[in-house]
Amino acid sequence: MANTASARKRIRQNERRNARNTARLSRVRTFVKKVEVAIASGKKDDAAVALRAAQPELQRAVGKGVLHANTVARRISRLSARIKSLAAA
């Protein structure tokens, strides 16, 4: 247990930040899942629209420090590649 006032405050801050970051990460996962579902259904247009909606959420997670920039770049790249391959199939 924290003994000093500053340590107690740090615990409170960490709890609030953890709750915010968890919500942000959950929101990102929801948007990515919408893209995945659209890709699985084979609807290229829907998948492209879902990816355009997901990109700002992913970038926001980078800006807030929830996800690493390279992680987001990799995810966007892989999703867009999968959407692009829908036309060929």
A tleap script that builds the chain and sets N, CA, C and O, in Angstrom:
source leaprc.protein.ff14SB
mol = sequence {
  NMET ALA ASN THR ALA SER ALA ARG LYS ARG
  ILE ARG GLN ASN GLU ARG ARG ASN ALA ARG
  ASN THR ALA ARG LEU SER ARG VAL ARG THR
  PHE VAL LYS LYS VAL GLU VAL ALA ILE ALA
  SER GLY LYS LYS ASP ASP ALA ALA VAL ALA
  LEU ARG ALA ALA GLN PRO GLU LEU GLN ARG
  ALA VAL GLY LYS GLY VAL LEU HIE ALA ASN
  THR VAL ALA ARG ARG ILE SER ARG LEU SER
  ALA ARG ILE LYS SER LEU ALA ALA CALA
}
set mol.1.N position { 0.846 -1.190 0.000 }
set mol.1.CA position { 0.000 0.000 0.000 }
set mol.1.C position { 0.884 1.242 0.000 }
set mol.1.O position { 1.960 1.251 0.597 }
set mol.2.N position { 0.423 2.279 -0.667 }
set mol.2.CA position { 1.198 3.512 -0.766 }
set mol.2.C position { 1.202 4.235 0.581 }
set mol.2.O position { 0.186 4.311 1.272 }
set mol.3.N position { 2.374 4.761 0.931 }
set mol.3.CA position { 2.512 5.439 2.219 }
set mol.3.C position { 2.478 6.951 2.113 }
set mol.3.O position { 2.098 7.629 3.067 }
set mol.4.N position { 2.864 7.483 0.979 }
set mol.4.CA position { 2.920 8.945 0.844 }
set mol.4.C position { 1.752 9.444 0.012 }
set mol.4.O position { 1.138 8.694 -0.748 }
set mol.5.N position { 1.464 10.719 0.172 }
set mol.5.CA position { 0.366 11.324 -0.582 }
set mol.5.C position { 0.650 11.285 -2.072 }
set mol.5.O position { -0.254 11.050 -2.874 }
set mol.6.N position { 1.898 11.512 -2.445 }
set mol.6.CA position { 2.245 11.513 -3.873 }
set mol.6.C position { 2.098 10.115 -4.478 }
set mol.6.O position { 1.712 9.972 -5.638 }
set mol.7.N position { 2.406 9.095 -3.690 }
set mol.7.CA position { 2.247 7.724 -4.182 }
set mol.7.C position { 0.770 7.362 -4.333 }
set mol.7.O position { 0.389 6.676 -5.281 }
set mol.8.N position { -0.060 7.827 -3.393 }
set mol.8.CA position { -1.499 7.586 -3.500 }
set mol.8.C position { -2.076 8.291 -4.722 }
set mol.8.O position { -2.926 7.743 -5.425 }
set mol.9.N position { -1.603 9.516 -4.965 }
set mol.9.CA position { -2.056 10.258 -6.141 }
set mol.9.C position { -1.626 9.540 -7.412 }
set mol.9.O position { -2.399 9.457 -8.366 }
set mol.10.N position { -0.408 9.024 -7.439 }
set mol.10.CA position { 0.093 8.303 -8.605 }
set mol.10.C position { -0.768 7.082 -8.889 }
set mol.10.O position { -1.038 6.770 -10.049 }
set mol.11.N position { -1.199 6.389 -7.843 }
set mol.11.CA position { -2.073 5.224 -8.022 }
set mol.11.C position { -3.400 5.642 -8.635 }
set mol.11.O position { -3.905 4.978 -9.540 }
set mol.12.N position { -3.971 6.754 -8.141 }
set mol.12.CA position { -5.238 7.244 -8.696 }
set mol.12.C position { -5.075 7.617 -10.170 }
set mol.12.O position { -5.922 7.290 -11.001 }
set mol.13.N position { -3.988 8.298 -10.479 }
set mol.13.CA position { -3.746 8.701 -11.864 }
set mol.13.C position { -3.603 7.476 -12.768 }
set mol.13.O position { -4.165 7.429 -13.862 }
set mol.14.N position { -2.845 6.489 -12.294 }
set mol.14.CA position { -2.633 5.283 -13.092 }
set mol.14.C position { -3.943 4.549 -13.352 }
set mol.14.O position { -4.153 4.021 -14.444 }
set mol.15.N position { -4.825 4.512 -12.356 }
set mol.15.CA position { -6.118 3.849 -12.540 }
set mol.15.C position { -6.957 4.563 -13.595 }
set mol.15.O position { -7.578 3.920 -14.442 }
set mol.16.N position { -6.973 5.891 -13.541 }
set mol.16.CA position { -7.738 6.650 -14.538 }
set mol.16.C position { -7.159 6.464 -15.940 }
set mol.16.O position { -7.900 6.265 -16.902 }
set mol.17.N position { -5.848 6.529 -16.049 }
set mol.17.CA position { -5.210 6.369 -17.357 }
set mol.17.C position { -5.417 4.969 -17.902 }
set mol.17.O position { -5.641 4.786 -19.099 }
set mol.18.N position { -5.340 3.977 -17.017 }
set mol.18.CA position { -5.560 2.601 -17.438 }
set mol.18.C position { -6.968 2.428 -17.991 }
set mol.18.O position { -7.160 1.759 -19.006 }
set mol.19.N position { -7.949 3.026 -17.330 }
set mol.19.CA position { -9.339 2.924 -17.794 }
set mol.19.C position { -9.498 3.582 -19.162 }
set mol.19.O position { -10.163 3.040 -20.045 }
set mol.20.N position { -8.884 4.758 -19.332 }
set mol.20.CA position { -8.961 5.466 -20.618 }
set mol.20.C position { -8.291 4.673 -21.722 }
set mol.20.O position { -8.843 4.525 -22.812 }
set mol.21.N position { -7.094 4.161 -21.439 }
set mol.21.CA position { -6.350 3.427 -22.459 }
set mol.21.C position { -7.034 2.114 -22.821 }
set mol.21.O position { -7.008 1.698 -23.979 }
set mol.22.N position { -7.643 1.464 -21.841 }
set mol.22.CA position { -8.379 0.235 -22.111 }
set mol.22.C position { -9.557 0.516 -23.034 }
set mol.22.O position { -9.827 -0.250 -23.959 }
set mol.23.N position { -10.257 1.619 -22.777 }
set mol.23.CA position { -11.393 1.995 -23.621 }
set mol.23.C position { -10.927 2.317 -25.038 }
set mol.23.O position { -11.576 1.937 -26.012 }
set mol.24.N position { -9.812 3.011 -25.149 }
set mol.24.CA position { -9.285 3.346 -26.480 }
set mol.24.C position { -8.903 2.093 -27.250 }
set mol.24.O position { -9.212 1.964 -28.434 }
set mol.25.N position { -8.236 1.179 -26.579 }
set mol.25.CA position { -7.815 -0.049 -27.235 }
set mol.25.C position { -9.027 -0.878 -27.657 }
set mol.25.O position { -9.026 -1.475 -28.733 }
set mol.26.N position { -10.045 -0.917 -26.824 }
set mol.26.CA position { -11.266 -1.640 -27.151 }
set mol.26.C position { -11.940 -1.029 -28.379 }
set mol.26.O position { -12.440 -1.743 -29.248 }
set mol.27.N position { -11.945 0.294 -28.437 }
set mol.27.CA position { -12.538 0.996 -29.582 }
set mol.27.C position { -11.780 0.666 -30.869 }
set mol.27.O position { -12.389 0.444 -31.916 }
set mol.28.N position { -10.466 0.635 -30.787 }
set mol.28.CA position { -9.650 0.287 -31.956 }
set mol.28.C position { -9.967 -1.129 -32.410 }
set mol.28.O position { -10.145 -1.382 -33.601 }
set mol.29.N position { -10.037 -2.056 -31.449 }
set mol.29.CA position { -10.335 -3.452 -31.797 }
set mol.29.C position { -11.694 -3.579 -32.478 }
set mol.29.O position { -11.856 -4.372 -33.405 }
set mol.30.N position { -12.671 -2.796 -32.015 }
set mol.30.CA position { -14.006 -2.842 -32.609 }
set mol.30.C position { -13.964 -2.400 -34.064 }
set mol.30.O position { -14.574 -3.033 -34.926 }
set mol.31.N position { -13.238 -1.305 -34.341 }
set mol.31.CA position { -13.151 -0.811 -35.706 }
set mol.31.C position { -12.416 -1.802 -36.606 }
set mol.31.O position { -12.813 -2.017 -37.751 }
set mol.32.N position { -11.353 -2.402 -36.093 }
set mol.32.CA position { -10.599 -3.378 -36.885 }
set mol.32.C position { -11.455 -4.618 -37.141 }
set mol.32.O position { -11.391 -5.214 -38.216 }
set mol.33.N position { -12.253 -5.000 -36.150 }
set mol.33.CA position { -13.112 -6.167 -36.311 }
set mol.33.C position { -14.151 -5.923 -37.410 }
set mol.33.O position { -14.493 -6.843 -38.154 }
set mol.34.N position { -14.649 -4.699 -37.515 }
set mol.34.CA position { -15.604 -4.377 -38.578 }
set mol.34.C position { -14.961 -4.564 -39.949 }
set mol.34.O position { -15.602 -5.042 -40.885 }
set mol.35.N position { -13.685 -4.181 -40.061 }
set mol.35.CA position { -12.963 -4.373 -41.320 }
set mol.35.C position { -12.810 -5.870 -41.593 }
set mol.35.O position { -13.029 -6.323 -42.717 }
set mol.36.N position { -12.436 -6.633 -40.570 }
set mol.36.CA position { -12.242 -8.078 -40.720 }
set mol.36.C position { -13.537 -8.758 -41.183 }
set mol.36.O position { -13.514 -9.626 -42.056 }
set mol.37.N position { -14.651 -8.358 -40.595 }
set mol.37.CA position { -15.941 -8.954 -40.963 }
set mol.37.C position { -16.280 -8.636 -42.411 }
set mol.37.O position { -16.774 -9.495 -43.141 }
set mol.38.N position { -16.016 -7.401 -42.825 }
set mol.38.CA position { -16.293 -7.012 -44.208 }
set mol.38.C position { -15.408 -7.775 -45.187 }
set mol.38.O position { -15.856 -8.158 -46.268 }
set mol.39.N position { -14.160 -7.994 -44.811 }
set mol.39.CA position { -13.252 -8.763 -45.665 }
set mol.39.C position { -13.731 -10.209 -45.764 }
set mol.39.O position { -13.737 -10.797 -46.846 }
set mol.40.N position { -14.135 -10.776 -44.623 }
set mol.40.CA position { -14.599 -12.166 -44.604 }
set mol.40.C position { -15.853 -12.351 -45.445 }
set mol.40.O position { -16.047 -13.408 -46.044 }
set mol.41.N position { -16.712 -11.324 -45.496 }
set mol.41.CA position { -17.928 -11.427 -46.299 }
set mol.41.C position { -17.638 -11.250 -47.786 }
set mol.41.O position { -18.488 -11.541 -48.628 }
set mol.42.N position { -16.432 -10.771 -48.107 }
set mol.42.CA position { -16.038 -10.619 -49.506 }
set mol.42.C position { -16.527 -9.353 -50.169 }
set mol.42.O position { -16.447 -9.221 -51.390 }
set mol.43.N position { -17.032 -8.421 -49.382 }
set mol.43.CA position { -17.533 -7.155 -49.937 }
set mol.43.C position { -16.411 -6.118 -49.918 }
set mol.43.O position { -16.102 -5.541 -48.875 }
set mol.44.N position { -15.814 -5.894 -51.074 }
set mol.44.CA position { -14.651 -5.008 -51.147 }
set mol.44.C position { -15.017 -3.573 -50.776 }
set mol.44.O position { -14.278 -2.913 -50.045 }
set mol.45.N position { -16.147 -3.090 -51.273 }
set mol.45.CA position { -16.540 -1.700 -51.002 }
set mol.45.C position { -16.785 -1.468 -49.515 }
set mol.45.O position { -16.336 -0.472 -48.948 }
set mol.46.N position { -17.501 -2.398 -48.892 }
set mol.46.CA position { -17.765 -2.272 -47.455 }
set mol.46.C position { -16.470 -2.325 -46.645 }
set mol.46.O position { -16.299 -1.599 -45.666 }
set mol.47.N position { -15.568 -3.199 -47.076 }
set mol.47.CA position { -14.294 -3.336 -46.378 }
set mol.47.C position { -13.473 -2.059 -46.502 }
set mol.47.O position { -12.833 -1.636 -45.539 }
set mol.48.N position { -13.487 -1.446 -47.675 }
set mol.48.CA position { -12.734 -0.207 -47.887 }
set mol.48.C position { -13.301 0.926 -47.040 }
set mol.48.O position { -12.551 1.725 -46.479 }
set mol.49.N position { -14.613 0.993 -46.949 }
set mol.49.CA position { -15.263 2.018 -46.126 }
set mol.49.C position { -14.922 1.792 -44.651 }
set mol.49.O position { -14.629 2.741 -43.923 }
set mol.50.N position { -14.963 0.546 -44.223 }
set mol.50.CA position { -14.648 0.222 -42.830 }
set mol.50.C position { -13.192 0.547 -42.509 }
set mol.50.O position { -12.891 1.014 -41.410 }
set mol.51.N position { -12.291 0.306 -43.453 }
set mol.51.CA position { -10.880 0.625 -43.232 }
set mol.51.C position { -10.677 2.132 -43.135 }
set mol.51.O position { -9.904 2.604 -42.302 }
set mol.52.N position { -11.367 2.884 -43.981 }
set mol.52.CA position { -11.263 4.360 -43.903 }
set mol.52.C position { -11.776 4.872 -42.569 }
set mol.52.O position { -11.288 5.885 -42.069 }
set mol.53.N position { -12.750 4.192 -41.987 }
set mol.53.CA position { -13.255 4.585 -40.674 }
set mol.53.C position { -12.293 4.164 -39.565 }
set mol.53.O position { -12.185 4.840 -38.542 }
set mol.54.N position { -11.599 3.051 -39.769 }
set mol.54.CA position { -10.703 2.522 -38.738 }
set mol.54.C position { -9.380 3.268 -38.674 }
set mol.54.O position { -8.783 3.374 -37.602 }
set mol.55.N position { -8.914 3.785 -39.800 }
set mol.55.CA position { -7.604 4.440 -39.837 }
set mol.55.C position { -7.466 5.596 -38.848 }
set mol.55.O position { -6.461 5.653 -38.140 }
set mol.56.N position { -8.425 6.519 -38.766 }
set mol.56.CA position { -8.273 7.597 -37.783 }
set mol.56.C position { -8.231 7.089 -36.345 }
set mol.56.O position { -7.510 7.640 -35.512 }
set mol.57.N position { -8.997 6.045 -36.052 }
set mol.57.CA position { -8.977 5.477 -34.701 }
set mol.57.C position { -7.616 4.877 -34.383 }
set mol.57.O position { -7.100 5.039 -33.277 }
set mol.58.N position { -7.040 4.187 -35.352 }
set mol.58.CA position { -5.716 3.615 -35.155 }
set mol.58.C position { -4.681 4.718 -34.953 }
set mol.58.O position { -3.827 4.614 -34.073 }
set mol.59.N position { -4.751 5.763 -35.755 }
set mol.59.CA position { -3.794 6.865 -35.633 }
set mol.59.C position { -3.971 7.599 -34.311 }
set mol.59.O position { -2.998 8.060 -33.715 }
set mol.60.N position { -5.205 7.706 -33.858 }
set mol.60.CA position { -5.465 8.345 -32.569 }
set mol.60.C position { -4.826 7.540 -31.439 }
set mol.60.O position { -4.300 8.109 -30.483 }
set mol.61.N position { -4.876 6.218 -31.554 }
set mol.61.CA position { -4.247 5.363 -30.545 }
set mol.61.C position { -2.737 5.585 -30.507 }
set mol.61.O position { -2.120 5.515 -29.444 }
set mol.62.N position { -2.149 5.853 -31.667 }
set mol.62.CA position { -0.716 6.162 -31.713 }
set mol.62.C position { -0.457 7.492 -31.017 }
set mol.62.O position { 0.466 7.611 -30.212 }
set mol.63.N position { -1.262 8.471 -31.327 }
set mol.63.CA position { -1.082 9.802 -30.749 }
set mol.63.C position { -1.239 9.816 -29.242 }
set mol.63.O position { -0.592 10.603 -28.551 }
set mol.64.N position { -2.101 8.947 -28.734 }
set mol.64.CA position { -2.332 8.883 -27.296 }
set mol.64.C position { -1.368 7.937 -26.592 }
set mol.64.O position { -1.380 7.828 -25.366 }
set mol.65.N position { -0.537 7.258 -27.368 }
set mol.65.CA position { 0.459 6.375 -26.767 }
set mol.65.C position { -0.059 5.004 -26.405 }
set mol.65.O position { 0.586 4.288 -25.638 }
set mol.66.N position { -1.206 4.615 -26.935 }
set mol.66.CA position { -1.768 3.305 -26.617 }
set mol.66.C position { -1.117 2.222 -27.469 }
set mol.66.O position { -0.844 1.123 -26.985 }
set mol.67.N position { -0.870 2.532 -28.734 }
set mol.67.CA position { -0.220 1.595 -29.646 }
set mol.67.C position { 1.023 2.246 -30.245 }
set mol.67.O position { 1.117 3.471 -30.326 }
set mol.68.N position { 1.962 1.423 -30.659 }
set mol.68.CA position { 3.185 1.919 -31.290 }
set mol.68.C position { 2.900 2.256 -32.750 }
set mol.68.O position { 2.064 1.617 -33.390 }
set mol.69.N position { 3.586 3.246 -33.265 }
set mol.69.CA position { 3.358 3.716 -34.634 }
set mol.69.C position { 3.592 2.609 -35.655 }
set mol.69.O position { 2.819 2.470 -36.602 }
set mol.70.N position { 4.643 1.827 -35.475 }
set mol.70.CA position { 4.937 0.761 -36.433 }
set mol.70.C position { 3.884 -0.339 -36.388 }
set mol.70.O position { 3.589 -0.953 -37.413 }
set mol.71.N position { 3.321 -0.590 -35.226 }
set mol.71.CA position { 2.265 -1.595 -35.094 }
set mol.71.C position { 1.050 -1.188 -35.917 }
set mol.71.O position { 0.468 -1.999 -36.638 }
set mol.72.N position { 0.681 0.077 -35.795 }
set mol.72.CA position { -0.484 0.580 -36.534 }
set mol.72.C position { -0.205 0.577 -38.033 }
set mol.72.O position { -1.066 0.198 -38.827 }
set mol.73.N position { 0.988 0.996 -38.418 }
set mol.73.CA position { 1.344 0.999 -39.839 }
set mol.73.C position { 1.265 -0.409 -40.412 }
set mol.73.O position { 0.777 -0.605 -41.525 }
set mol.74.N position { 1.745 -1.386 -39.651 }
set mol.74.CA position { 1.712 -2.774 -40.097 }
set mol.74.C position { 0.276 -3.271 -40.237 }
set mol.74.O position { -0.065 -3.929 -41.219 }
set mol.75.N position { -0.558 -2.954 -39.256 }
set mol.75.CA position { -1.960 -3.409 -39.312 }
set mol.75.C position { -2.693 -2.806 -40.498 }
set mol.75.O position { -3.407 -3.507 -41.215 }
set mol.76.N position { -2.517 -1.502 -40.705 }
set mol.76.CA position { -3.191 -0.837 -41.822 }
set mol.76.C position { -2.706 -1.421 -43.137 }
set mol.76.O position { -3.500 -1.670 -44.045 }
set mol.77.N position { -1.406 -1.640 -43.237 }
set mol.77.CA position { -0.827 -2.189 -44.461 }
set mol.77.C position { -1.394 -3.581 -44.758 }
set mol.77.O position { -1.760 -3.879 -45.895 }
set mol.78.N position { -1.461 -4.412 -43.746 }
set mol.78.CA position { -1.958 -5.781 -43.954 }
set mol.78.C position { -3.444 -5.799 -44.293 }
set mol.78.O position { -3.885 -6.572 -45.143 }
set mol.79.N position { -4.214 -4.941 -43.621 }
set mol.79.CA position { -5.647 -4.889 -43.921 }
set mol.79.C position { -5.890 -4.390 -45.339 }
set mol.79.O position { -6.712 -4.946 -46.068 }
set mol.80.N position { -5.169 -3.337 -45.728 }
set mol.80.CA position { -5.366 -2.797 -47.076 }
set mol.80.C position { -4.923 -3.788 -48.140 }
set mol.80.O position { -5.522 -3.852 -49.213 }
set mol.81.N position { -3.876 -4.567 -47.856 }
set mol.81.CA position { -3.433 -5.591 -48.796 }
set mol.81.C position { -4.505 -6.674 -48.952 }
set mol.81.O position { -4.758 -7.154 -50.057 }
set mol.82.N position { -5.120 -7.047 -47.850 }
set mol.82.CA position { -6.182 -8.056 -47.928 }
set mol.82.C position { -7.397 -7.541 -48.694 }
set mol.82.O position { -8.040 -8.284 -49.434 }
set mol.83.N position { -7.701 -6.259 -48.504 }
set mol.83.CA position { -8.825 -5.673 -49.243 }
set mol.83.C position { -8.501 -5.613 -50.722 }
set mol.83.O position { -9.360 -5.874 -51.564 }
set mol.84.N position { -7.269 -5.270 -51.035 }
set mol.84.CA position { -6.854 -5.183 -52.430 }
set mol.84.C position { -6.933 -6.556 -53.097 }
set mol.84.O position { -7.265 -6.651 -54.279 }
set mol.85.N position { -6.636 -7.602 -52.359 }
set mol.85.CA position { -6.658 -8.944 -52.936 }
set mol.85.C position { -8.083 -9.450 -53.192 }
set mol.85.O position { -8.279 -10.418 -53.927 }
set mol.86.N position { -9.071 -8.793 -52.584 }
set mol.86.CA position { -10.464 -9.196 -52.828 }
set mol.86.C position { -10.849 -9.002 -54.283 }
set mol.86.O position { -11.630 -9.785 -54.824 }
set mol.87.N position { -10.311 -7.970 -54.928 }
set mol.87.CA position { -10.652 -7.700 -56.324 }
set mol.87.C position { -10.090 -8.785 -57.235 }
set mol.87.O position { -10.728 -9.181 -58.211 }
set mol.88.N position { -8.875 -9.267 -56.905 }
set mol.88.CA position { -8.245 -10.275 -57.729 }
set mol.88.C position { -8.963 -11.622 -57.607 }
set mol.88.O position { -9.027 -12.396 -58.562 }
set mol.89.N position { -9.495 -11.882 -56.423 }
set mol.89.CA position { -10.151 -13.183 -56.199 }
set mol.89.C position { -11.520 -13.258 -56.820 }
set mol.89.O position { -12.190 -14.285 -56.715 }
savepdb mol mol.pdb
quit
